[in-house]
Amino acid sequence: MPVESLPVRDVSIHFRLLQQYLVLLKKYPILTKSVTSGILTALGNLLSQFLETRKKAKNGAQVNEIDTAAAASYAIYGLFITGPLSHYFYQLMEVWMPSTDPLCLVKRLLLDRLVFAPGFLLIFYFVMNILEAKGWTDFEKKMRGSYWTALKMNWKVWTPFQFININFVPVQFRVLFANMIALFWYAYLASVRK
């Protein structure tokens, strides 16, 4: 029995979304990466809230409503900080440490893990403190209380993913790859910063 060809218009919605994403990525790289970061960062916060609500309900505790302001803060952070900053970092890394450098695998990982990760986490704490309209005292308290713990967890969780990302994922897809992992990372950060 011969196989029937499908017209292009009958292609799955997933494939069409991917095609549209690729077009937008090529036409508007920073904006596309920023919007994607904003959406996935907010989803990470919502995931954290969902898991916390489920845990409370399971233990018989009172369940709070979803905090849309928190999700909006994470979306703003992803849109204005994660997307653009990650875009430029990955672009500059390609210039500073081209793949022709015999030690680029190690140099890139060290730059990401020892410079970018601590700085990016510090920016996260600072910006989220501002978006949550909290003062300097609260920022210092959170830095003392959870920054080091979060940074060590970042090194444990992110190192293998970032090794793959910065060395084997094409540069135009690195922000997306990191955002997919960050979906769960921001869920963790939302719970540890409390």
Phi, psi and omega in degrees: 000125181291149178271134182274134177284144178259134175295157182302325182294343180267009178293148183301156180299326180297317180294319179294321177296318177298316178300317180294320178300315181296322177296313180295322179298321180286319184282317184227072188300313184290315180298316180297314179294324180292314180296317177300316178298316179300315181295311183289328177293317177297319178297325176298317177295317179296322176299316178300314179297319179298314181295320179294318179297317179296319179296316178297316181297321180295326180271002177081010179279164179291135182262130179274161174290161175293132180273094182291331178296321178295315179298322178294321177298317178294321178297317179297316179300313180297318182293313187262342182245298186301307183301300183294316182297316179295318178305307183292324179298312181293324178295314180294325178300322178297325180284313183292322185227076182295157182295347177284343177289125184298336180256017185299325180302314182284316181299315180298316181295317179296318177300314181295313187283325186262341180245303186293312184300310179297319179294317181296320178293320176298315177299319179302309181300316183294309183294318180296325176299318178294313182296332178272004178056046179250158185272180182298322180300317179294321177299312179299319180298315180292323178297313179293324186279328187220352183300308183298319177299315180294322180294317177297320177294322176302313180298321180292312186282312190279334187305309179295322179293318180289328175301314178295313185300307187280349181246337186232342179273133178305142188306324182290344181253002184294320179295318178298313179302311180297322179296325179294319176289321182295338176308316180277329179295317180291331173297318177295313181298323179297325180279327184279336182282353185294000000 
